[in-house]
């Protein structure tokens, strides 16, 4: 039987591959702070990017990015603040969502930059 989060793991790996292909440097994966977990922390030039990966196998319940609520955003923001302080970084921080939709055997990747500005 498939593990419950196999699709999520696959989506996260696809997101990381996509980021690497697009000149992002992966800094951390599954970074935890208090109740928050950041899927991927990446860097491109002088910007540190918190990336929430959302993988779905159907759009029946809305698009993947619709699954992030204000409470989740607050948690991600505090986790990123902590990461920046912990690592003594002086970088601009951006929040992105990588939405991955699995359709039959193909994956469609959508990268929403500065995603939380849309909420």
C-alpha positions as CSV (number, residue, x, y, z in Angstrom):
1,X,0.0,0.0,0.0
2,X,1.2,3.5,-0.8
3,X,2.3,5.7,2.0
4,X,-0.1,8.5,2.7
5,X,2.4,11.2,1.8
6,X,4.1,9.6,-1.1
7,X,2.6,12.1,-3.5
8,X,3.7,14.9,-1.3
9,X,7.3,13.6,-1.2
10,X,7.3,13.1,-4.9
11,X,6.0,16.7,-5.4
12,X,8.7,18.1,-3.1
13,X,11.4,16.3,-5.0
14,X,10.0,17.6,-8.3
15,X,9.9,21.1,-6.8
16,X,13.6,20.8,-5.7
17,X,14.6,19.5,-9.2
18,X,12.7,22.4,-10.7
19,X,14.4,25.0,-8.4
20,X,17.9,23.6,-9.1
21,X,17.3,23.7,-12.8
22,X,16.3,27.3,-12.4
23,X,19.5,28.4,-10.6
24,X,18.2,28.3,-7.1
25,X,20.4,27.0,-4.3
26,X,18.7,24.6,-1.9
27,X,19.6,25.7,1.7
28,X,17.3,23.5,3.7
29,X,14.4,21.0,3.4
30,X,11.7,20.3,5.9
31,X,13.0,23.0,8.3
32,X,11.0,22.9,11.5
33,X,10.3,25.6,14.0
34,X,7.7,25.3,16.7
35,X,4.6,24.2,14.9
36,X,5.8,25.2,11.5
37,X,7.5,23.3,8.8
38,X,9.0,24.9,5.7
39,X,9.2,22.5,2.8
40,X,12.1,24.1,1.1
41,X,14.3,27.1,1.8
42,X,16.2,28.2,-1.2
43,X,18.4,31.1,-2.2
44,X,18.7,33.0,-5.5
45,X,21.1,35.9,-5.6
46,X,20.5,37.9,-2.5
47,X,17.0,36.6,-1.8
48,X,16.1,33.8,0.7
49,X,13.0,32.0,-0.4
50,X,10.5,30.1,1.7
51,X,8.8,27.6,-0.5
52,X,5.6,25.8,0.3
53,X,5.1,22.9,-2.0
54,X,1.5,21.8,-2.6
55,X,0.9,18.6,-4.5
56,X,-2.5,17.5,-5.6
57,X,-3.8,14.8,-7.9
58,X,-6.9,16.7,-8.8
59,X,-8.3,20.2,-8.8
60,X,-11.7,19.0,-7.6
61,X,-11.2,20.8,-4.3
62,X,-9.7,23.9,-5.7
63,X,-6.1,24.7,-6.8
64,X,-3.2,23.6,-4.6
65,X,-2.4,27.2,-3.5
66,X,-5.9,27.5,-2.0
67,X,-4.8,25.2,0.8
68,X,-2.7,27.8,2.6
69,X,-4.6,29.8,5.2
70,X,-3.6,33.0,7.1
71,X,-2.7,30.9,10.2
72,X,-0.3,28.7,8.1
73,X,1.2,31.9,6.6
74,X,1.9,33.3,10.1
75,X,3.6,30.0,11.1
76,X,5.8,30.1,8.0
77,X,6.7,33.7,8.6
78,X,7.8,33.1,12.2
79,X,9.8,30.0,11.1
80,X,11.6,32.0,8.4
81,X,12.3,34.8,10.9
82,X,13.8,32.2,13.2
83,X,15.9,30.7,10.4
84,X,17.3,34.1,9.4
85,X,18.2,34.9,13.0
86,X,19.6,31.4,13.7
87,X,21.9,31.6,10.6
88,X,22.7,35.3,11.0
89,X,21.6,36.0,7.4
90,X,21.2,39.4,5.9
91,X,19.0,38.6,3.0
92,X,15.6,39.7,1.6
93,X,13.0,37.1,2.3
94,X,10.3,36.0,-0.2
95,X,7.5,33.5,0.1
96,X,6.7,31.3,-2.9
97,X,4.4,28.5,-3.5
98,X,5.2,25.7,-5.9
99,X,1.9,24.0,-6.9
100,X,2.2,20.6,-8.5
101,X,-0.7,19.0,-10.1
102,X,-0.5,15.3,-11.0
103,X,-2.6,14.4,-14.0
104,X,-2.4,10.8,-15.2
105,X,1.4,10.3,-15.4
106,X,2.4,13.9,-15.9
107,X,3.1,16.6,-13.4
108,X,2.4,20.2,-14.0
109,X,4.4,22.7,-12.0
110,X,3.3,26.2,-11.3
111,X,5.7,28.5,-9.4
112,X,4.0,31.4,-7.7
113,X,6.5,34.0,-6.6
114,X,5.7,36.4,-3.7
115,X,2.7,34.2,-3.2
116,X,1.5,35.6,0.1
117,X,1.0,39.0,-1.4
118,X,-2.0,37.4,-3.1
119,X,-3.8,36.7,0.1
